[in-house]
Amino acid sequence: MPAGVLSEAYARLHRSGPEWGEDQLTNHGPMAVEVMIRRGYAAQVDRWVDRYRSRLDDLPGSTSAIGERDWPEALGDGRRVADWTAYFTRQLAAAPWRDVLATWWPRLLPGVLAGTTHGVIRVGHAVRALLAGAENPETLHELAHGLAFWAARYQSVPASAHPAGHLDPGTALDALGRIPVQNGRVAERLGQLGDLPGWPAGVAALRPATGPEQVSARLADLVTAATVRYLAHGHASPVLLVHTATAPNAVLHTLPALPRDLWVPSLTAMWTTAAAITAAYAPPAGPMTSRVTDVPEGPDAAADVVDRAMRHGDEHVIKFTDTAAEVYTRTGNRDALAAAVHITTLIDPVG
């Protein structure tokens, strides 16, 4: 990974806050550039960042320092994202990043829905860069920003059961019910889950991992199922349903940096989160037959869909296609490539 290009891009993007606009849309810049560079598109990063930064807001100002005793009071307070960024910057300067991650992962995991999962996704991309060798001040600062966003937007998934059934992730997602009123913001939709008949049973239906050694495979199966399902369900919410695949994929790639005793809780949290987004946003009328006809073939098929995403330019398309290409490489399932093509028809390209 060209660490110099990534460091420069991070430095430029860190002048902006984690959200922008009146609707508090998430700043995807750091996540997208990590994908672009890892996929061999470093030469396009500078221009992409130029265009993307024009929409972003400045990083909010600090209010008061967060300390070791009062941090629980600051969880979920979006006004204190700058305070959290300063806090994690200090933590990462004082201890190895893996130790900081191991301490804070279980503290933040119950609030994994933060920023519609963008907190954990941003952390996952930073960890992926660190594991690839980009262990430098800018990448550590990116990890601080990711953890800070997660902490500031900490949001729990409505209470449900732990996986205890016999279904694989794809079948379990298919069996989930839908909230009765599919409109409104994320919090309004997820607030209906507690009254959804069968919600706890639907979450419990997943076959659990009995130990850490099964977690990677189960998470990979969840990523595969969510990616392929996008082909028939993505039209209902082209942006939100992306995260049923990209969030568990971020956790899948973070596992090597985490203590093994955190793996099973991570799977449970990501399955519950993917189930919640599915119940709140997947079409209640069921799947739609997608007419994707121009799916690449041959040994370069995965690279071809990635190149299409880079030419499209949208940050969600880039991140979802990165995940879909991984799924295809791992499984050979061409529906993953079809899903990557399909998203380019649902989200407008960047002009």
C-alpha positions in Angstrom: 0.0 0.0 0.0 1.5 3.4 -1.0 1.7 4.8 2.6 2.6 8.3 1.5 -0.5 8.8 -0.6 -2.7 7.4 2.1 -1.0 9.6 4.8 -1.5 12.7 2.7 -5.1 11.9 2.0 -5.8 11.2 5.7 -4.1 14.5 6.6 -6.3 16.4 4.2 -9.5 14.7 5.3 -8.8 15.1 9.0 -9.4 18.8 8.6 -13.1 17.9 8.2 -15.6 16.5 10.7 -17.1 13.0 10.5 -20.5 14.3 9.3 -21.6 17.0 7.0 -24.8 18.9 6.0 -28.1 19.4 7.8 -28.9 15.7 7.6 -25.6 14.8 9.3 -24.4 12.6 6.4 -21.3 10.6 7.1 -17.9 11.6 5.8 -16.8 8.5 3.9 -13.6 10.0 2.5 -11.1 8.2 4.7 -12.8 4.8 4.1 -13.0 5.3 0.4 -9.4 6.3 -0.1 -8.2 3.3 1.8 -10.1 1.1 -0.7 -8.8 3.1 -3.7 -5.2 2.8 -2.6 -5.4 -0.9 -1.6 -7.1 -1.6 -5.0 -4.3 0.1 -7.0 -5.9 3.5 -7.7 -3.6 5.7 -5.8 -3.1 8.0 -8.7 -6.8 9.0 -8.6 -6.9 9.7 -4.9 -5.8 13.3 -4.9 -8.4 14.4 -7.5 -11.1 12.3 -5.7 -10.3 14.0 -2.4 -10.3 17.4 -4.0 -13.9 16.9 -5.2 -15.1 15.1 -2.1 -13.8 17.7 0.4 -15.9 20.4 -1.2 -19.0 19.0 0.4 -17.6 18.4 3.9 -17.9 20.5 7.1 -15.1 21.5 9.4 -14.3 19.4 12.4 -16.4 20.8 15.3 -14.7 22.6 18.1 -13.8 21.0 21.5 -16.0 21.6 24.6 -14.1 19.9 27.5 -11.6 17.1 27.9 -12.8 13.6 28.3 -11.0 11.7 31.1 -10.7 8.1 32.4 -13.5 8.6 35.0 -16.1 10.5 33.0 -15.9 8.9 29.6 -19.2 6.9 30.1 -21.1 10.2 30.4 -19.8 11.3 27.0 -20.8 8.2 25.1 -23.4 9.0 22.4 -22.9 12.7 22.7 -22.4 13.8 19.1 -21.5 17.3 20.2 -18.3 16.0 21.7 -16.8 14.3 18.7 -13.8 16.7 18.8 -13.3 15.9 22.6 -13.4 12.2 21.7 -10.9 12.7 18.9 -8.5 14.4 21.3 -9.0 11.7 23.9 -8.2 8.8 21.5 -5.3 10.7 20.0 -3.8 10.8 23.5 -4.6 7.2 24.1 -2.8 6.1 20.9 0.2 8.2 21.7 0.5 6.6 25.1 0.0 2.9 24.2 0.2 0.5 21.3 -2.8 0.8 19.0 -3.7 -2.9 19.4 -3.9 -2.4 23.2 -6.1 0.7 22.8 -8.3 -1.2 20.3 -8.6 -4.2 22.7 -9.6 -1.9 25.5 -12.2 0.1 23.6 -13.7 -2.5 21.3 -15.8 -4.2 24.0 -16.8 -0.8 25.4 -18.0 0.4 22.0 -19.4 -2.8 20.6 -22.9 -2.5 22.3 -23.2 0.8 20.4 -22.1 -0.6 17.1 -25.0 1.0 15.2 -23.2 4.4 15.7 -23.5 6.5 12.6 -25.5 3.7 10.9 -22.5 1.5 11.5 -20.0 4.0 10.0 -18.1 4.1 13.3 -17.1 0.5 13.2 -16.6 0.6 9.4 -14.2 3.6 9.7 -12.3 1.8 12.4 -12.2 -1.3 10.3 -10.6 0.5 7.3 -8.1 2.1 9.6 -7.1 -1.2 11.2 -6.9 -2.8 7.7 -4.4 -0.1 6.7 -2.4 -0.6 9.9 -2.3 -4.3 9.5 -1.0 -3.8 5.9 2.0 -1.9 7.2 0.8 1.8 7.2 1.6 2.2 10.9 2.4 5.9 10.9 1.0 9.0 12.7 -1.6 9.8 10.0 -3.1 6.3 10.1 -3.0 6.2 13.9 -4.8 9.6 13.8 -7.4 8.0 11.4 -7.9 5.3 14.0 -8.5 8.0 16.6 -11.1 9.7 14.4 -12.9 6.4 13.7 -13.0 5.5 17.4 -14.1 9.0 18.3 -17.0 8.9 15.8 -18.1 5.5 17.1 -18.0 6.8 20.7 -19.7 10.1 19.9 -22.6 8.5 17.9 -22.8 5.4 20.1 -26.2 3.8 19.5 -27.3 0.3 20.6 -29.4 -2.1 18.6 -32.9 -2.7 20.1 -32.7 -5.6 22.6 -33.0 -9.1 21.1 -31.8 -12.6 21.7 -28.4 -14.2 21.1 -28.0 -16.5 18.1 -29.1 -20.0 19.3 -30.8 -21.6 16.2 -29.7 -23.7 13.3 -30.0 -21.3 10.2 -27.2 -20.1 8.1 -26.9 -16.3 7.6 -28.7 -16.2 4.3 -31.7 -18.2 5.4 -31.9 -16.3 8.7 -31.9 -13.0 6.8 -34.7 -14.3 4.5 -36.8 -15.3 7.5 -36.7 -11.9 9.2 -40.0 -9.9 9.4 -40.2 -6.2 8.4 -41.2 -3.2 10.5 -44.8 -2.1 9.8 -44.0 1.5 8.8 -41.0 1.8 6.5 -40.3 5.5 6.5 -38.6 8.1 8.7 -35.0 8.2 10.0 -32.9 5.3 11.3 -33.9 5.8 14.9 -37.6 6.0 14.1 -37.4 2.8 12.0 -35.3 0.8 14.5 -37.6 2.0 17.3 -40.3 -0.2 15.8 -38.3 -3.4 16.2 -39.3 -3.9 19.8 -42.9 -4.3 18.7 -42.1 -6.4 15.6 -43.6 -9.9 16.1 -40.9 -12.5 16.0 -38.0 -10.0 16.2 -36.2 -11.8 19.1 -36.9 -15.2 17.5 -35.6 -14.0 14.2 -32.3 -12.9 15.7 -32.0 -16.1 17.7 -32.6 -18.3 14.6 -29.0 -17.9 13.5 -26.7 -20.8 14.1 -24.2 -19.5 16.7 -20.4 -19.8 16.7 -19.4 -22.1 19.5 -15.9 -20.7 19.6 -13.6 -18.2 18.1 -12.4 -20.7 15.4 -15.9 -20.5 13.8 -16.3 -16.8 13.8 -14.4 -15.9 10.7 -16.3 -18.4 8.6 -19.7 -17.3 10.0 -18.9 -13.6 9.5 -17.7 -14.3 5.9 -21.0 -16.2 5.3 -23.0 -13.1 6.6 -21.0 -10.8 4.3 -21.7 -13.1 1.3 -25.4 -13.4 2.1 -25.9 -9.6 2.6 -23.9 -8.8 -0.6 -25.9 -11.3 -2.8 -29.2 -10.1 -1.2 -28.5 -6.6 -2.4 -29.1 -7.7 -5.9 -32.8 -8.3 -5.2 -33.4 -6.0 -2.3 -31.1 -3.0 -2.8 -33.7 -1.0 -4.7 -35.6 -0.5 -1.5 -32.8 1.6 0.1 -29.7 1.6 -2.1 -27.5 3.3 0.5 -28.6 1.9 3.8 -28.7 -1.7 2.7 -25.0 -1.5 1.6 -24.1 -1.6 5.3 -25.5 -5.0 5.9 -22.5 -6.2 4.0 -19.8 -3.6 4.5 -20.1 -3.4 8.3 -19.6 -7.1 9.0 -16.9 -7.1 6.4 -15.1 -4.4 8.3 -15.3 -6.5 11.5 -14.1 -9.6 9.6 -10.9 -7.8 8.6 -10.5 -6.4 12.2 -10.5 -9.8 13.8 -6.8 -10.4 13.5 -6.1 -7.3 15.6 -8.5 -8.3 18.3 -8.1 -10.7 21.3 -9.9 -14.0 20.4 -12.3 -13.7 23.4 -13.9 -10.7 21.6 -14.6 -12.6 18.4 -17.9 -14.3 19.3 -19.4 -11.1 20.8 -18.3 -9.3 17.6 -20.2 -11.8 15.5 -23.3 -11.5 17.6 -23.3 -7.7 17.4 -22.8 -7.6 13.7 -25.5 -10.2 13.0 -28.0 -8.4 15.2 -27.1 -5.1 13.4 -27.4 -6.6 9.9 -30.7 -8.1 11.0 -32.0 -4.8 12.3 -31.1 -2.9 9.1 -32.7 -5.6 7.0 -35.9 -5.6 9.0 -36.1 -1.8 8.8 -35.1 -1.2 5.2 -35.5 -4.3 3.1 -38.6 -4.3 0.9 -41.7 -5.7 2.7 -43.0 -6.9 -0.6 -40.1 -9.3 -1.0 -37.2 -9.5 -3.5 -37.3 -8.0 -6.9 -35.9 -9.8 -10.0 -32.9 -7.7 -11.1 -32.1 -7.5 -14.8 -28.4 -7.2 -14.6 -27.0 -8.4 -17.9 -23.5 -7.0 -18.2 -21.7 -8.9 -15.5 -18.0 -9.3 -16.2 -16.6 -12.7 -16.9 -13.2 -14.3 -16.9 -10.2 -14.1 -14.6 -10.3 -10.3 -14.4 -14.0 -10.1 -13.5 -13.4 -8.9 -9.9 -11.0 -6.3 -11.1 -13.4 -5.2 -13.8 -16.2 -4.4 -11.3 -13.7 -2.5 -9.1 -12.7 -0.5 -12.1 -16.3 0.3 -12.9 -16.8 1.5 -9.3 -13.8 3.8 -9.5 -15.1 5.3 -12.7 -18.5 5.7 -11.1 -16.9 7.6 -8.2 -19.6 7.4 -5.5 -18.2 6.5 -2.1 -20.9 3.9 -1.3 -20.4 2.2 -4.7 -16.6 2.1 -4.1 -16.9 0.5 -0.6 -19.7 -2.0 -1.6 -17.9 -3.1 -4.7 -14.7 -3.7 -2.7 -16.7 -6.0 -0.5 -18.5 -7.7 -3.4 -15.2 -8.3 -5.2 -13.9 -10.0 -2.1 -17.0 -12.1 -1.9 -16.6 -13.2 -5.5 -12.9 -13.9 -5.0 -13.6 -16.0 -2.0 -16.7 -17.9 -3.2 -16.9 -17.6 -7.0 -20.5 -16.5 -6.7 -21.2 -14.3 -9.7 -24.3 -12.8 -8.0 -21.8 -10.8 -6.0 -20.4 -9.3 -9.2 -24.0 -8.7 -10.4 -24.7 -6.9 -7.1 -21.7 -4.7 -7.7 -22.9 -3.8 -11.2 -26.5 -3.3 -9.9 -25.5 -0.6 -7.3 -24.0 1.5 -10.1 -27.6 1.7 -11.5 -29.2 2.6 -8.2 -26.9 5.4 -7.1 -26.0 8.3 -9.4 -22.4 8.6 -10.5 -20.2 11.4 -9.4 -20.2 14.2 -12.0 
